[in-house]
Amino acid sequence: MKQRIITGVIAAALFLPIVFYGGLPVVILSYFLATIGLYELLKMRKLNIFTVHGLLSLLFLWVILFPEKYNHIIDSFYFSKTELCIVFIMLLLTYTVITKNRFTFEDAAFSILSSIYVGIGFYFFFETRDEGGLVFIFYSLFIIWATDSGAYFIGKALGKNKLWPEISPNKTVEGSIGGVVCAVIVAVLFVFLSNIDVGLLTLIGITVVLSVFGQIGDLVQSAFKRHFNVKDSGNILPGHGGILDRFDSLIFVWPLLHLFHIW
């Protein structure tokens, strides 16, 4: 526990000032976190990022992350962002032929989907900061922290029915519902204590969806780790695991915030 607290304090001291500042530093932070996230995923499948296919996957990720407001830079190369993504997908598939299937179609598919999964999540991290502002970043962070804490403590106290034992044996239905309730309480507080410009009932409805999908994001990461028989996605955060262990829920939540068009 002591190690978790120390790591959490240090991480917050580095993370929060950048988020407060906004702009390009948040984009750079997103690239950094997403790159480590991709490294963790590839490592689970025993794919080395410091190889031709690893670097192709990384470049594909970086194209996905490229901010829309800087698209004029890509346009100067006469390729759109979508066209560049298609190029990298074709290159990864071509590499299966060049390596005579030492790098397989399944490896290519895993690399492509990993880049998309991580890239979309962290792309919408800086888009949320850019378009929604600080209030929506903190809203997303607090409802996920409330969901995780509520699910843990209520699950410990009242949990009897397993939520999904094949994926995460410790999670319970009661804990999951408790997590949603705690997230809704936080959302209500945001309406009355912050400048978030969303109606109470609307925000409660959105929070329920985000809390549920945040838990699904957590289960997705648990499914990865169980499939590849690893305890944590990485060890960059002592006491917490890897980047994906900390951001698995938010990777689902940030894109959904944009789908709701609430700013």
N, C-alpha and C positions, 0 to 999 in steps of 0.2 A: 504493500500500500504506500509506504514512504517513497519508493521509487516512482510509482505512478503519479503521486502528487508533485514531486520535484520535476518530472518530465512535463507534466501538465502546465505547471507554472512557467517553465522555460519556453515551452511551445507557445503559450498564450502571449508571453512577453515579445516573442518574435512575430507572431501572426497578427495580433490585434493592431499594432501601430501601422502595419502595411495596409490592412483593411480600412483603417481610419483615413489614411492618406488617399487611397484610391488611385485611379489612373493606371499608368504604365507599371508601377510596382506590383499592383494586383495581377496584372497580366503575366508578369515575370514569375510571380509566386505560383500562379496557376500552371504555367509551363513546368516549373520545378516539381510541384506536387504530382502532376500528371505523369511526368517522365519517370519518377520513382514508382508511381502506381503501375505503369506499364512494365517496368523492370520486375516488380514483384509478381505480376501475373505471368509473365514469360518464364520467370524462374520456377514457378510452381509446375509448369509443364516441362521443365528442364530445357528451356530454350534460352540461349545466351544472347543478351541484347547487344553484346560487342561482337557481332557477326554481320554478314551481309544482310541476312533476313531480319536480324534484330534491328539494324540501322534503318532498313526500309520501313519496318513497323514504326520506328521512332519518328521518322520523317513524315509518315502518314499521319501519326498522332499530332505532330506539330502543325500540319496543314489544317486538320480538323479544328485545332485550337485557335487558329489565326483569327483575330478579332475582325468583325465585320467593318468597323470604322477604318481599318487599315487596308481594305480590299483593293484600294487603288494601287497599292504596291504590287500585289499579285497581278492585277490587270496590266501592269506595265510589261509583264512577261508574256502577254497574249494568251494566258490561260486563266480560266476561272477557278475558284476554289474546288468546285465539284469536279472539274476536268482533272485537276491535279490529284484528287482523291482516287479517281478512276485509274489514273496512270499508276499510282502506287499499288492498287489492288492487282492490276495486271502484272506488274513487276514481281510481286510476291508469288503469284501463280506461276509466272514464267520460271521463277527460281526453283520450283519443284521439278521442272524438266532439267534445268542446268545441273542440279545436284543428283539427278537420276533417282528421285524419290527419297533421298536421305532426309531432305526437308519435304515432308509429305503434304498432301492436300489438306489433311486434318490440321497439320501445323500451320499452314497458311490461313485456313479458316479461323483458327484460334487466334492467330496474330492480328488478323483483320478485325475480328469482333472485339478483341481486347482493346485495340486502339480506339474503336468507335465507342465502346462502353466507358472507358476512362476519359476520352476526349470530350464527349458530349457533356459529361458531368462537370468537368472543370471549365469547359467553355462557358457554361451557364453560371459558374461561380462569378467570373468577372463581369459577365453580362448583367447578373443580378445587382452587383455592386454599382455598375455603370448606369443602369437604367432605373432600378428600384431605389438605389441609395442604401445608406447604412442601415436604415430601419428594417429593410427586408432581409439583409444579411443577418442581423441580430435576431429577427423573427424566426428565420429558418434554423439558426443555431440553437435558440432557446427551446423551440418546440421539439427538436430532435433530442436535445439533452433531457427535456422533460419526459419525452416518450421512453428513452432508454432507462432513465432513473425510475420512472413510474412502473415500467414493465418489470424491472429488477426487484424493487422493494415490494410491490403488490404481489408479484409472482411468488416471492419468498414467503410472504405472509398468508396468501390466500390460494395460491396456485395448486390445483388438483388435476386439471385436464391438460395433457400435453398438446402443444400447438402443432408441432411438426417434428416428432421425435427422430425421424430418419435423417433430418437435416441439422436440427439443433435441439438435442434432447432436454436441455434445461429450460427452454421457453414454454410458457403455459398460456392457455386461452385467457385465463383471468389476468395474467400479467400483461398480455397484449391489449386487452380492453382497458386495463388500468393505465397503460401508457398513453392511449388515445385520450382518456379523460384528463390526465395531467397536461397533455399538450393543449387541450381545449381551454383549460384553466389559464395557462400561460397566454393563449391567444386573447382571451377576454381581458387580461391585464394589459396586453399591448394596446387594445382599443382605447382603454381609459388612461393609460400612463405614457403613451408615446404619440408621435405625430403620424402614425400609420393611417393612410387615407382609404380605409376599407370599412364597410359597414359591419356591425357586430355579427349578424346572422350569416352574412357572406363569408366572413373570416372564420367563423366556427365551422362552416361546411367545408371550406378549403383546408382548414387545419385537420379535420378528420381524415380527409383523403391523403394529405401529406404525411400524417402520422402513420397511416396504414402502409403507404408506399415506402416510407422510411424504414419500417420494419421489414418490408419485402426486400429492400436493398440490403439490409443486414443479413437476411436469410440467403440471398444470392451469394454473398461473400462466404457465408457458412457452408453453402453447397460446394463452392469452389474448393474450400479448404478440406472438406470431408472427402471430396472426389480425389484430390491430389494428396491426401493424407498428410497435411501439414497443420500445425497448431495455430500459427499466425501467418499473415501474408508477408511479413518481414520483421525486422528487428531494429529499424531506425529509431523507434520511439520506445526506449526501455520501459517495461511495465505496461505498455499499451500495444505493442506489436508493430505493424507496418502502417504505411499511409492509408492503404485500403481498409485496414481494420478501423481506422478513425473516421474515414470519410465515406464508408460504404452506404450509409443512409442518405447522406447529403448528395451523393452522386445521382440518386433518384429524385431527391426533393427539388434541387435547383432547376432542372429542366421543366418539371411540372409547374413550378411557380410561373414560368413564362407561358405555359399553355393556358393558364387561367387569365392572362392579360389583365392583371390587377393594378398596373401602374401605367 
